Amino acid sequence: MTVTLLSAFHDTVLAQVGNPTPEAPPAAEKLMKLVRYFTWFVILSGVMGITYAGGRFAWEKWSGGGLASPKMVAGAMIGGVIATSAGTIMNAVIT
């Protein structure tokens, strides 16, 4: 009884929703410009982070101190991979 009731409700809801076509919002171009600026900033931050960590790694090797910078390099690389693949991840999750 419950299964047929849920099935009927599910079919009724799907019949009313249909398959809408995607449409860009009114301010889509401005939003995309902001996203492009943010992407540029993330890439620049990643390059700066890896450069800083590389310099710190060289300094730690030269001065004989503890090596904390390999973690910084790995963190910057992992963050870069996640940041640059965010669009692909969202497309996989949504579709």
PyMOL CGO cylinders between C-alpha atoms (Angstrom):
from pymol import cmd
from pymol.cgo import CYLINDER

trace = [
    CYLINDER, 0.00, 0.00, 0.00, 2.72, 2.44, 1.01, 0.3, 1, 1, 1, 1, 1, 1,
    CYLINDER, 2.72, 2.44, 1.01, 4.90, 1.53, -1.97, 0.3, 1, 1, 1, 1, 1, 1,
    CYLINDER, 4.90, 1.53, -1.97, 2.13, 2.15, -4.51, 0.3, 1, 1, 1, 1, 1, 1,
    CYLINDER, 2.13, 2.15, -4.51, 1.24, 5.43, -2.82, 0.3, 1, 1, 1, 1, 1, 1,
    CYLINDER, 1.24, 5.43, -2.82, 4.86, 6.60, -2.99, 0.3, 1, 1, 1, 1, 1, 1,
    CYLINDER, 4.86, 6.60, -2.99, 5.13, 5.41, -6.59, 0.3, 1, 1, 1, 1, 1, 1,
    CYLINDER, 5.13, 5.41, -6.59, 2.00, 7.34, -7.58, 0.3, 1, 1, 1, 1, 1, 1,
    CYLINDER, 2.00, 7.34, -7.58, 3.26, 10.46, -5.80, 0.3, 1, 1, 1, 1, 1, 1,
    CYLINDER, 3.26, 10.46, -5.80, 6.66, 10.13, -7.49, 0.3, 1, 1, 1, 1, 1, 1,
    CYLINDER, 6.66, 10.13, -7.49, 5.09, 9.76, -10.96, 0.3, 1, 1, 1, 1, 1, 1,
    CYLINDER, 5.09, 9.76, -10.96, 2.78, 12.73, -10.36, 0.3, 1, 1, 1, 1, 1, 1,
    CYLINDER, 2.78, 12.73, -10.36, 5.62, 14.99, -9.26, 0.3, 1, 1, 1, 1, 1, 1,
    CYLINDER, 5.62, 14.99, -9.26, 7.86, 13.99, -12.18, 0.3, 1, 1, 1, 1, 1, 1,
    CYLINDER, 7.86, 13.99, -12.18, 5.03, 14.57, -14.65, 0.3, 1, 1, 1, 1, 1, 1,
    CYLINDER, 5.03, 14.57, -14.65, 4.63, 18.15, -13.40, 0.3, 1, 1, 1, 1, 1, 1,
    CYLINDER, 4.63, 18.15, -13.40, 8.33, 19.07, -13.26, 0.3, 1, 1, 1, 1, 1, 1,
    CYLINDER, 8.33, 19.07, -13.26, 9.33, 18.16, -16.82, 0.3, 1, 1, 1, 1, 1, 1,
    CYLINDER, 9.33, 18.16, -16.82, 12.79, 18.78, -18.22, 0.3, 1, 1, 1, 1, 1, 1,
    CYLINDER, 12.79, 18.78, -18.22, 13.67, 22.50, -18.04, 0.3, 1, 1, 1, 1, 1, 1,
    CYLINDER, 13.67, 22.50, -18.04, 16.31, 23.95, -20.33, 0.3, 1, 1, 1, 1, 1, 1,
    CYLINDER, 16.31, 23.95, -20.33, 19.15, 25.82, -18.61, 0.3, 1, 1, 1, 1, 1, 1,
    CYLINDER, 19.15, 25.82, -18.61, 19.22, 29.57, -19.07, 0.3, 1, 1, 1, 1, 1, 1,
    CYLINDER, 19.22, 29.57, -19.07, 21.86, 32.08, -18.03, 0.3, 1, 1, 1, 1, 1, 1,
    CYLINDER, 21.86, 32.08, -18.03, 20.83, 34.49, -15.25, 0.3, 1, 1, 1, 1, 1, 1,
    CYLINDER, 20.83, 34.49, -15.25, 20.54, 38.21, -16.07, 0.3, 1, 1, 1, 1, 1, 1,
    CYLINDER, 20.54, 38.21, -16.07, 23.96, 39.20, -14.65, 0.3, 1, 1, 1, 1, 1, 1,
    CYLINDER, 23.96, 39.20, -14.65, 25.79, 36.09, -15.88, 0.3, 1, 1, 1, 1, 1, 1,
    CYLINDER, 25.79, 36.09, -15.88, 28.54, 37.98, -17.75, 0.3, 1, 1, 1, 1, 1, 1,
    CYLINDER, 28.54, 37.98, -17.75, 29.49, 40.04, -14.69, 0.3, 1, 1, 1, 1, 1, 1,
    CYLINDER, 29.49, 40.04, -14.69, 29.46, 36.93, -12.53, 0.3, 1, 1, 1, 1, 1, 1,
    CYLINDER, 29.46, 36.93, -12.53, 31.68, 35.07, -15.01, 0.3, 1, 1, 1, 1, 1, 1,
    CYLINDER, 31.68, 35.07, -15.01, 34.09, 38.02, -15.03, 0.3, 1, 1, 1, 1, 1, 1,
    CYLINDER, 34.09, 38.02, -15.03, 34.29, 37.80, -11.24, 0.3, 1, 1, 1, 1, 1, 1,
    CYLINDER, 34.29, 37.80, -11.24, 34.88, 34.03, -11.46, 0.3, 1, 1, 1, 1, 1, 1,
    CYLINDER, 34.88, 34.03, -11.46, 37.70, 34.59, -13.98, 0.3, 1, 1, 1, 1, 1, 1,
    CYLINDER, 37.70, 34.59, -13.98, 39.31, 37.16, -11.66, 0.3, 1, 1, 1, 1, 1, 1,
    CYLINDER, 39.31, 37.16, -11.66, 39.01, 34.74, -8.74, 0.3, 1, 1, 1, 1, 1, 1,
    CYLINDER, 39.01, 34.74, -8.74, 40.53, 31.94, -10.84, 0.3, 1, 1, 1, 1, 1, 1,
    CYLINDER, 40.53, 31.94, -10.84, 43.46, 34.19, -11.76, 0.3, 1, 1, 1, 1, 1, 1,
    CYLINDER, 43.46, 34.19, -11.76, 43.95, 35.08, -8.08, 0.3, 1, 1, 1, 1, 1, 1,
    CYLINDER, 43.95, 35.08, -8.08, 43.89, 31.41, -7.01, 0.3, 1, 1, 1, 1, 1, 1,
    CYLINDER, 43.89, 31.41, -7.01, 46.48, 30.45, -9.65, 0.3, 1, 1, 1, 1, 1, 1,
    CYLINDER, 46.48, 30.45, -9.65, 48.69, 33.40, -8.69, 0.3, 1, 1, 1, 1, 1, 1,
    CYLINDER, 48.69, 33.40, -8.69, 48.40, 32.48, -5.00, 0.3, 1, 1, 1, 1, 1, 1,
    CYLINDER, 48.40, 32.48, -5.00, 49.38, 28.88, -5.76, 0.3, 1, 1, 1, 1, 1, 1,
    CYLINDER, 49.38, 28.88, -5.76, 52.45, 29.94, -7.73, 0.3, 1, 1, 1, 1, 1, 1,
    CYLINDER, 52.45, 29.94, -7.73, 53.47, 32.35, -4.99, 0.3, 1, 1, 1, 1, 1, 1,
    CYLINDER, 53.47, 32.35, -4.99, 52.93, 29.68, -2.33, 0.3, 1, 1, 1, 1, 1, 1,
    CYLINDER, 52.93, 29.68, -2.33, 55.07, 27.13, -4.14, 0.3, 1, 1, 1, 1, 1, 1,
    CYLINDER, 55.07, 27.13, -4.14, 57.78, 29.73, -4.81, 0.3, 1, 1, 1, 1, 1, 1,
    CYLINDER, 57.78, 29.73, -4.81, 57.82, 30.81, -1.14, 0.3, 1, 1, 1, 1, 1, 1,
    CYLINDER, 57.82, 30.81, -1.14, 57.89, 27.20, 0.07, 0.3, 1, 1, 1, 1, 1, 1,
    CYLINDER, 57.89, 27.20, 0.07, 60.74, 26.39, -2.34, 0.3, 1, 1, 1, 1, 1, 1,
    CYLINDER, 60.74, 26.39, -2.34, 62.76, 29.34, -1.07, 0.3, 1, 1, 1, 1, 1, 1,
    CYLINDER, 62.76, 29.34, -1.07, 62.08, 28.37, 2.51, 0.3, 1, 1, 1, 1, 1, 1,
    CYLINDER, 62.08, 28.37, 2.51, 63.06, 24.78, 1.73, 0.3, 1, 1, 1, 1, 1, 1,
    CYLINDER, 63.06, 24.78, 1.73, 66.40, 25.99, 0.35, 0.3, 1, 1, 1, 1, 1, 1,
    CYLINDER, 66.40, 25.99, 0.35, 66.92, 28.19, 3.41, 0.3, 1, 1, 1, 1, 1, 1,
    CYLINDER, 66.92, 28.19, 3.41, 66.15, 25.33, 5.79, 0.3, 1, 1, 1, 1, 1, 1,
    CYLINDER, 66.15, 25.33, 5.79, 68.55, 23.01, 3.95, 0.3, 1, 1, 1, 1, 1, 1,
    CYLINDER, 68.55, 23.01, 3.95, 71.29, 25.66, 3.94, 0.3, 1, 1, 1, 1, 1, 1,
    CYLINDER, 71.29, 25.66, 3.94, 70.87, 26.64, 7.60, 0.3, 1, 1, 1, 1, 1, 1,
    CYLINDER, 70.87, 26.64, 7.60, 70.42, 23.05, 8.83, 0.3, 1, 1, 1, 1, 1, 1,
    CYLINDER, 70.42, 23.05, 8.83, 67.06, 23.71, 10.50, 0.3, 1, 1, 1, 1, 1, 1,
    CYLINDER, 67.06, 23.71, 10.50, 64.03, 21.45, 10.64, 0.3, 1, 1, 1, 1, 1, 1,
    CYLINDER, 64.03, 21.45, 10.64, 62.28, 20.76, 7.37, 0.3, 1, 1, 1, 1, 1, 1,
    CYLINDER, 62.28, 20.76, 7.37, 58.73, 22.10, 7.55, 0.3, 1, 1, 1, 1, 1, 1,
    CYLINDER, 58.73, 22.10, 7.55, 58.59, 23.44, 4.00, 0.3, 1, 1, 1, 1, 1, 1,
    CYLINDER, 58.59, 23.44, 4.00, 57.93, 20.15, 2.15, 0.3, 1, 1, 1, 1, 1, 1,
    CYLINDER, 57.93, 20.15, 2.15, 54.51, 20.16, 3.85, 0.3, 1, 1, 1, 1, 1, 1,
    CYLINDER, 54.51, 20.16, 3.85, 53.98, 23.68, 2.53, 0.3, 1, 1, 1, 1, 1, 1,
    CYLINDER, 53.98, 23.68, 2.53, 54.85, 22.61, -1.02, 0.3, 1, 1, 1, 1, 1, 1,
    CYLINDER, 54.85, 22.61, -1.02, 52.54, 19.60, -0.80, 0.3, 1, 1, 1, 1, 1, 1,
    CYLINDER, 52.54, 19.60, -0.80, 49.73, 21.73, 0.63, 0.3, 1, 1, 1, 1, 1, 1,
    CYLINDER, 49.73, 21.73, 0.63, 50.08, 24.32, -2.13, 0.3, 1, 1, 1, 1, 1, 1,
    CYLINDER, 50.08, 24.32, -2.13, 50.07, 21.62, -4.80, 0.3, 1, 1, 1, 1, 1, 1,
    CYLINDER, 50.07, 21.62, -4.80, 47.02, 19.84, -3.37, 0.3, 1, 1, 1, 1, 1, 1,
    CYLINDER, 47.02, 19.84, -3.37, 45.21, 23.16, -3.01, 0.3, 1, 1, 1, 1, 1, 1,
    CYLINDER, 45.21, 23.16, -3.01, 46.03, 24.01, -6.61, 0.3, 1, 1, 1, 1, 1, 1,
    CYLINDER, 46.03, 24.01, -6.61, 44.72, 20.70, -7.87, 0.3, 1, 1, 1, 1, 1, 1,
    CYLINDER, 44.72, 20.70, -7.87, 41.47, 21.13, -5.95, 0.3, 1, 1, 1, 1, 1, 1,
    CYLINDER, 41.47, 21.13, -5.95, 41.06, 24.76, -7.00, 0.3, 1, 1, 1, 1, 1, 1,
    CYLINDER, 41.06, 24.76, -7.00, 41.66, 24.12, -10.70, 0.3, 1, 1, 1, 1, 1, 1,
    CYLINDER, 41.66, 24.12, -10.70, 39.43, 21.05, -10.80, 0.3, 1, 1, 1, 1, 1, 1,
    CYLINDER, 39.43, 21.05, -10.80, 36.53, 22.64, -8.90, 0.3, 1, 1, 1, 1, 1, 1,
    CYLINDER, 36.53, 22.64, -8.90, 34.50, 23.17, -12.08, 0.3, 1, 1, 1, 1, 1, 1,
    CYLINDER, 34.50, 23.17, -12.08, 34.96, 19.57, -13.16, 0.3, 1, 1, 1, 1, 1, 1,
    CYLINDER, 34.96, 19.57, -13.16, 34.03, 18.32, -9.70, 0.3, 1, 1, 1, 1, 1, 1,
    CYLINDER, 34.03, 18.32, -9.70, 30.87, 20.44, -9.65, 0.3, 1, 1, 1, 1, 1, 1,
    CYLINDER, 30.87, 20.44, -9.65, 29.85, 19.29, -13.15, 0.3, 1, 1, 1, 1, 1, 1,
    CYLINDER, 29.85, 19.29, -13.15, 30.28, 15.67, -12.07, 0.3, 1, 1, 1, 1, 1, 1,
    CYLINDER, 30.28, 15.67, -12.07, 28.23, 16.20, -8.91, 0.3, 1, 1, 1, 1, 1, 1,
    CYLINDER, 28.23, 16.20, -8.91, 25.42, 18.20, -10.52, 0.3, 1, 1, 1, 1, 1, 1,
    CYLINDER, 25.42, 18.20, -10.52, 24.95, 16.17, -13.71, 0.3, 1, 1, 1, 1, 1, 1,
]
cmd.load_cgo(trace, "trace")
